[in-house]
Amino acid sequence: MPDPVSYRPAQGEIPTLPGVYRFRDAHGTVIYVGKATNLRSRLTSYFADPATLHHRTASMVTTAASVDWVTVANEVEALTLEYAWIKEFEPRFNVKYRDDKSYPMVAITMQDEFPRVMVVREAKRKGSRYFGPYAHAWAIRQTLDELLKVFPMRSCSSGVFRSAKQSGRPCLLGYIDKCAAPCVGKVSPAQHRAIAEDMAAFLSGQSDRFVQELELEMADAANRQEYELAARLRDRIGALRIALERNAVVFADGTDADLIALAEDPLQIAVQVFHVRNGRIRGERSFIVERADDLAIDQYCQRILQFLYGQDYKPSIPKEVLLSSMPAQADVVIEWLALERGAAVDLRVPQRGDKRALMDTAATNAVSALALHKMRRSADLTSRSLALAELQDALSLPEAPLRIECIDISTLQGSDTVASLVVFEDGLARKSDYRTYIIKGPRTDDLASVAEVVTRRFGRATGDSSCTDTPSAGIQHAEATPTAAGNPSDAPTPVRGSVPAEGAPRSRVGYVPGLLVIDGGEPQVNTAQATLDALGVKIPVVGLAKRMEELWLPGQSDPVILSRTSEALYLVQRIRDEAHRVAITFHRKRRSKRQVSSALDGIPGLGPAKAKALLKHFGSVKNVAAAGSQDLQQVSGIGPALADTIESALRRTGQSQAVTTQETT
């Protein structure tokens, strides 16, 4: 591993000008590209004590073996050169873009003598004009079929075009007036190019102009009593309107804008883009950005704009670019976009009105795209196998942890402390083995709570009958029915992480896991390990700290750092998040039950069973309080005396609450 000091440039060698720099490894491969307003200030920060750097930055500088740079005139040039180098070298420590979909686009080959219109999946021919991307190929093909009735340009392949030219007979489209048949000379190259230009203008958003022109021509033909021509023009107008109806109108003022919304988690960012032209959504796409850099969300936003508008075959940049959050150095980005577009660009976050509403829709789509990406990734057998193998290697486990359990503690100011235990087998959740616990020990001690849950979960492995791994009374999930066979405490401890043989006895929470994950850092992990040692249970333990997403092993002062793109890190984060979700849900449920039943507690003669019967009959405490004595007596077990007691007690409670509210006001 190279020492950063070995290739650190002398302080005086680094200019103080704007520029772009490249870190290379020992083989000369570019591993990171960055830009800076002041190269000396930025590069010097990389050569600080590695212990003070973020772990991803430290990993990059210790992998690199050299650094070089190029100065530029200003920050806008730095932005342009940075993206050009990222695209050329694809450095592994820079942002990664993942898109598991290819979107259909309409291409018009304007560089050809007779331009052709077609549906493609990638924009890759220089000189062609591209429109989209669109969500569904079938929809754009139907739209294109309608547009060919109005703009009869060539849509056939080169082979079909040459064959028709040699034979002197047009193809079927030429006979049904969906092609002007330039192959047989029915129109000149200039006339056909004019048709192609009109098609491009319509697809770029200038739709109303063509409808108005056709309506005028139709009226003129009707006045001249050329009814057949008027009928053809009427059909063309209908075809244009059908094509327009396929794109929803979102802005009545004919706005041209791109809306870009982001949704993030610690490992990736989902991007949703709506292309709006002339007030209509003309295209949309979504993709995933892997968080490989140590960047804030505003810096990722800048990189995403580079990716969208810095490509060779980029979509046209509209007058407005609306974002869910502003990028870093927004003024530089605005200037760069203006240079790319050749005119001013309005870059902003919409605050109200239709544009804000559409941005909210885009944000919802981004959240959905992120959830779908995570679901597909977790369902991928290859990814799960790789994650388990990476965990085994990173934690030096004797075998891959086929079963992983995770513990999370949830409390609110030391009250109603609960815990969750979730189980993943082969990288997938096993909800039948989930457990929730009510903490019985000290309510404000997180470490004591961890020790209690570990004891209650794994005490049965030692044959200690005083320990229990069953769920808290009255809170067992419907899908969490224990599947004990025989006496689990008498069964031998299975091999770590292995699936027990068929017919082998299981404990009430399943067999002993291959890895125990604790939601927390070094103190929590050490506590869990000490508890397991006291129980005599041998299970690997690791903690996942939220702040830096690092893994902590018992008795070690330094954490294990996994790559941000590691499948292993993605798996343990997903397990930790699931444990947190279960704990929070259970905690809220307990608080809700306590708050609902509190108004009925303490009423003389009203026990838990009768209180439950009242709630079941009336639906809520509020309805019970509104009921009269006669109504209360309709509930089984509630007599006249108890009904009067309940009515007067709830009336006093309501008056007390009203007085308290007035005093607070």
N, C-alpha and C positions, 0 to 999 in steps of 0.2 A: 504494500500500500504506500503510494508516494507521500512524502512529507510536504505539505504546502510551502514550507520555508524553502525547500530546494528549488522551486521555480518562481518564487515571489519576485516580481520586478522591483528594481530600485525605485524609491519614491520619486526621484527626479525624472525618471524615464517616462512616467505616466503623465499625459497631458491633462490639463484641467478643462478641456473642451468637450462638447457633446460627442457621443460616439457609440459604437456597437462593439462588443467584445465576445470572444469565443474561448471557452475552456476545452482543451483537448486531452485525451488520455494518452497512455504510453505508446499506443499504436498510431497516434495522430488523428484519431477519430474525434470529431466534434461532439461533445457530450452536453454542452449547454451554451445557449446564445442569450445575451441580454443587452439592454441599452441603458444609457445613463446620460443625465444632463451634464454631470461632471465625472469624467472617467476616473480621475485620481481618487476622488472621494468614494466612488462606488467600489472600485476594485480593492482599495485598501481595506474595506469592511470585510472582504472575503478572507483576509489573511490575519484576522484576529485569532485569539485562542479558540481552538475548535470546541472546547468545553462551553464557550459562551454562544456558539452558533446554534441555530435551529438544526435538528438532527438531519433533515434532508439537505440543508446547505452544507453541513459538515461532511455528509456522505459524498456530495458532489466534489468538494475541494480536495478530499483525500483520494478520490478516484482520478482526478485530473493530474496531468503531468506538466502542462504548460498552458499559457494564456496569451492571446494576442488581441489586438484591437484595431479599429479603423475610426478615425475622426471624421465628422461630418459638419456641415455648416450650421444646422439647427436641429431641434428636437423632432420636427416633422420628418426630415430626412432620416433621422435615427429610427423612427417608427417604421418607415418604409423598408430600410435596409435590414432591420431586425427580422421582420416577417419574411423577407426574401431569403435570408440565411436559414431561418427555421424551416421553411419549406424545402430548401435545398439539402440541408444536412439531417433533418429530422432528429435533433438531439434527444437522447433518452431522458434527460432531466428536465426538459421543457414540457409545456402543456401538451397532453395527448387528447385528440379528438376521436371519439368513437361514434360511428353511425352505422347501425346494423340494417339500415334501409337504404335503398336507392330510389330516388323520387323521379317520376316521369316529368319531362320538360318538353316544350314545343320548340323545335329548332327550325330556323329558316336559313338555308345555305346561301347567303347573300354573295359569297365569293364566286359562285358558279355563274356561268353565262345565263342559264335558265334556273333560277333559284328553286329549291325544293323545300316543301314543308313536311316535317315528320315528327313523330314522338320518339324521344330518346331518353336514356337513363343517366347519361353523363354529358356534361358540357366540355368537349375536348377538341373541337375543330376551330382553328383560328379563322376569323372572318365570318363565322356563322353568328346569328343572333338567337339568343335563348330566352324563353319566357317560362316562368314558373319559379320553383317547382310546384307541382300539383299533388294533391293527396291521393287521387285514384286514377290509374291509367284508363280504366273504362270510361270515366267521366270526361276526360280530356279528349279521348278518341271520338266520343259522341259529339262533343262540342266542335271538334275539328271537322267532322262529317257535315255538320250544319254550316260551318263557315265556308266550306268549299262550294256551297251553292251560291254564295255571295262573292267570294274571292276565288274564282276558278283557276288556281295556280297549280303547278306541277306537284304531285305527291308520290309519283312512282319512283322506283329504284333506277339506278343508272343502266342496268341491263335491260329493263323493260323499255326505258326511254330510247336506247340505241336500237332495239328491235323494231319499235314503232317507226323510228326515223328511216330505217332501211326498207321497211315494207311499204311505207307511205300511208299506213292506216293507223289511226290513233287507238289507244286502248279503250276499255269499256267506259272509264271515267270521262273520256273525251266525247263519247256518244251521248252520255246522260248529263252533259253540261256541268260536270264537277271538275273539269279541267279545260283550260283554253286551248289545249293541244298545240303547244309550241313545237312539239316533235315533228309535226307535218306542216308547219309554217302558217297555221291559222292566225297567229299573232307574232309580231316581231319581238326580238329580245328586249327592246325598250318597253314595249307594251306589257310584256310579261313581267318585267321587273317592276313596273308601276303597280301591277296587281299584287306582287309580293310586298311592296312597300305599304300598300293599303292594308294587307293582312297583318303586317308587323305593327302598323299604327293602331289597328283595332286591338290586338293582343296587349299592347302597351298601355291601353286605357282610354284611347280616343274613340270610344264607342258611340257616343251620342251624335257626333258629327256625321257618321255614316248613316245612321237611322234617319236623321233629318234630311240628308241629301237624297236618300232613296224615296222618302215620302214626297219630296218636291218633284222628283222625276216621275213618280207614279201619278201625282195629280196632273202634271203636264201631259203625260201620255193619255190619261183619261179625257182631258179637255180636247186633245187632238183625235179622240175616238179610236185610239190605238189600244183597244181593250186587251188584246193578247199580251202586249208588252206591259201594260199596267198590271195584269194578273201575275206575270213573272216577277215584276218588281214587288208586288204585294207578298209573294212567296219568299222573296229574299228578305224583306223586312221581318216576316214571321220567323225565318231562320235565325236572323240576328237577335231577335228578342228571346228566342229559345236559348241561344248561347249565353245571353246576358243573364237569364234567369238561373243559370247554373252557378253563378257567383253572387253571394249574398251582398246586399247593399248594407254597409255599416256606417258610412258617413254621407250625409245628404249634400255636403258642400263639395263633393268631388275631390277629396283629399288624396294625395299621393304620399304614402308613408310606409315605413317598415316598423313593426312593433316587435320588440325583442324582450322576452321575459326569462328570468333565471330562477331556478330552484336548486338549492344546494344541500349537501350533507358533507360529513368530514372527508369523504373519498372522491366525490364526483359532483359535477354541476350539470343539470339538465337545461337545455336551451330550447325555447319555443319561438319560432319566427312566423309572423303573419306578414305577407306582402300585400299591401293595399294599394290599388291603383284606380284612380277616378272614383274613389269611394267604395270600391268593391274588393273583396278578398280574392286576389288573383292567384295566390299560391301560399303554401305553408310548408314548414319542415321543422323537425326537431332532431337534436343530436345530443350526445353526452360528452362532457369534457372531463377527462381524468385529471385529478388534482395531483400533478407530479411536482409542481413548483411550490415553494413556500410563499404564496401570494395571498393578499386579501381579495375579497370579492370584487372590489372596484378595479383592481389590477387584472383579474380574470376577465372582467367585462371589457377592458381595453383589448386584451388578447383575442377575445371572441369577435370584436368588431374588425380586428386585423384579419382574422380567418374568413369572415363573411365577405369583406369588401376588398381584400388584398389579393384575391385569386386572379389568374390570367383570364379566366372565363367567368368573371364575377357578374352577378345580376346588376342591373342599373341601380345606382344609388338615388333614392328619392329625395325630395326636398326636405322631408321630415324623417328623422330616425328617433322613435320613441322607445324608451328603455324603462325597465322596472327599477333600475338603480344606475346612477351616473358612473362612468368610468374614471379611473385615475387620470390626472392631467387632461381634463375634459377639453380645455381650450386647445391643446395640441391635437387631440383627436378631431375636433371640429375643423381645424385648419387642414389636417391631412385629408379628411373626407371631402372638403371643398376642393382641394387640388385633384382628387380622384374623380369627382363629379364634374368639375369645371364650372361650378356655381356654388353659392352659399348653401349650407346644410344646417338645419335647425335640429340640434341634439338636446333632448330634454326628457324629463319624467312627467307624464301627464298627471294632473292633480284632480281633475273633475270632468264631468260631462261624458260624451260618447267615447272619447278616446281613453278615458280612465276606465270605463266599463269594459272596453275591448281589451285593455291591458290586463284587467282582472281575469278575463277569460283566458288570455294567453298564459297568465301565471298559473291558473288552474290546470291548463294543459301541460305546462312544464312540470308541475308536481306529479301529475299522472304519468308523464313520460319517465320521470325518475323512478317512481314506484314500479312501473312495468319493467324498466331496465333491471332493477334490483331483483324482481321476481324471476325474470328469465335467467339472470346470472345465478341465482341460488338454485334454480331447477336444473342447471347444466351439470350433468354427472362428471364431465371432465374437469370443470372448475372446482367442484367439491372435492374430487380426488386430489387435485393439485393443492388445494387449501390444506387438506389434512397432511399431505406430504411435507408442505412447507412448515406447518406447525411442528411436526415431528423433528424436522431438521433444525429449526430455529431454537426450540426448547430442549434439544438433545434427549428426546423421549425414546424409550426402547422400541416403541412401535407407534404407528399412526393412531391417534385418539378417535376411535370410531364412535365412542359415546362421550359427549361433553356436557357437563352440567354447569350452570351459572347461578350465582346467588347475588341478589340485590336487596338492599335495605331501603325502606321508605318510611319517612317520619315527617311530622309537621311540628316544629318547635318542641320536639321531644314527646309529643302526644301521639297515641294510636300508632306506635311503631309496629310495622309489619315487615315481612320479608317474602320474597318470591324465589322459587327454584325452578328453572326451566331446563329442559333436556333436549339435546340435539343428537340424533344418531345418523351417521353417514352424511352429516352436513344438513339434515332436514329436521324440522321441529317434531318432537314426539309429545304431543299435547296430553296424551293419556297419562304421562308421568309427571306433568307439571304439579307443583305444590305451592301453597301459600301458608305462611306461618304468622301467628300473633306472637309478638315478642313478649316473654314473661319477665325478663330480667330488667336491669336498669334502663329507663326509657330514654335517657339522653346520651348513652354510651354506644357509639357506633361499633366499636371494636367488640364490646361485650355482646352486641346483637349478632355480629358475625360468628363469634364463638358459640353462641346458643344454637344458631341454625345449623352449623356444622356438626355440633354434638347431636342434635335431634335427627339430623339426616343420616349420619354415619355411625351413631352409637350402636345400632342393631348389628353392624358388621362385627362388633366385638362380643356380641351376646349379652350386652347390658340391657336388661329388661326395663330399666328406669328411663332409657332413652326411647323416643318414638319418632318415627319419620312420617306419621300420618298427618293429613291436613288438619288445620284448626277446625274445631267443632262447628258444624253448621255452615261451612264455607267451601266445601269440596265442590270442584267443578263437575259438571255433568259428564264431561269426557275424561275425568281423572279418576275413574273407579279403580281401586287397587286390584291387581291381578295376582295376588299371592297364591302359591301352590304349596301347601304344607306349612311348616314353620320356618320362615326365612332366617331366623336367628340361628338355626341349626345347620344351615347350608354353609359349605366352604366358600371362602371369598373367591370369585372368579378371577381370571387373568384380567389385568387392567385393559379396558377398552374393547375386550373381545365379547362377541355375542355368545351367551351361554348355550350349551348343547340342548337339543330338543328334549323337553321334559324336565330339564334342570330347574330346581326351585329358584324363585326370584324373590328379592325383598319387595316390600310394598311400594318402593319407588324404583324398582328395577335393579339391575346388577350394578356393581361398583364401576364408576366411569373411568375412562382413560385420561381425563383431564378435568380439573375443577377450576372454573374461572370465577374470580371475585371482582365485583364492580368496585374498584378502588385501587389505591397505590400500595406503596411499601408497607405501611402499618397494617392495613387490612390483610395483606397476603401473609405477613409474618404471624398474625394472630390466627389465621386459618391453619397455617402449617403447624403452629404450636398445639392447637386443639387436636388436629389429626394425630400428631405424635403422641399426645396424651392418651388418645383412644387406641393407639397401636395400628392405625390404618395407613397404608402406604399408597398415596395417590399424588400424582404431580399437581401442583397448584400454581396458578399464575393470576396476576391482577392486571386489569386494563384500566389505566388512569384516563380520565376524560380530557384533561388539559392538553396533553401532547399526544394522546393516543398511543402511549408506549406500554410495553408489557413488563411487569415486575415479577421477578422470581424471589422466593423466600431467601433471606440471608444475603442478598446481593445489593450492593450500593448503587449499581448502575443498571438502568433498564435495558431490555432487549428492544432494538428498533427494527421494525419491519418496514419494507418499502411501501410507499403510499399506494402503489399499484398492486400490492401483494394480495393474492386471493386469501391467504391466511388471515391478514388483517381485516379484510372484508368480512370473513366468516365470524371472527370473534367479536367484531363490532355488531354484527347482526344478532348474535346470541346475546350480547350485553343489552342491546336495545330492546330485545324481546323480554328479557328479565325485568328491565325497567318498566316496560309497558304493563306487564302483569302485576308488578308491585304497586304501581300508581293506581291501576284500576281497582285493586283490592283495597287500597288505602282509602280511596274516594268512596267506595261502597260502604266501608265501615263507618266513615264519618257521616255519610248520608243516613244510614240506619240509626245512628246515635242521635242525630239532629231531629229526625222524624219522630222517633219514639219518646223524646225527652219531655214533650208536653203532657204525655199520659203517665209518665213515671211519677211515683210518689202519691198518686191518688189513693186514698184509703179504700181497701177492698177490691182494687182493680189490679189483678196480677197480669203476668206476661201473656197467658193464654187468652184472657178476656180482652186485653188490649189488642192482641193480634186479630181477634174476631171482630172487634170494632173497626179496625183499619180495613179488614177484608170486606166488611159490609158497606162502609161509607166511602172507602177509597182513599181518604186522606184525613189528617188531623183537623184541617180546616173544616171539612164537611162534618166531622164529629162535633166540633165546637158549635157549628151552626144548627145542629139537630136539637130538637126539644126533648124533654124527658120521655114523652110517649114514643117518639121515634127511637130513642136509645133502647127502650124496653123490647123492641122487636128483635134485638140480637139475643141469641141464646145465652143464658147465664146472667143477663143484666135485669135485675129486679127493680121495682119502683124506688126503693131507698138508694141503691147504688146509682141509678140513673140520675136522681136528684143530686147526689154527691158529685158525679162526673160533670153535670151541667154547671153547677156552681163553681167547681174548681177551674174549669176551662174558661168560665166567664171572668173570674178573678185574674187568670193568666192573661186573657186578652186585654183587660183594663190596665194591667201592669205594663204590658208591652206598649199600649197606646200612650201612657204617661211618659214612659221612657223615650218614645219617639218624639213627643212634644218637647221634652227637656233637651234632647239632642238638637232638635231644630232651633 
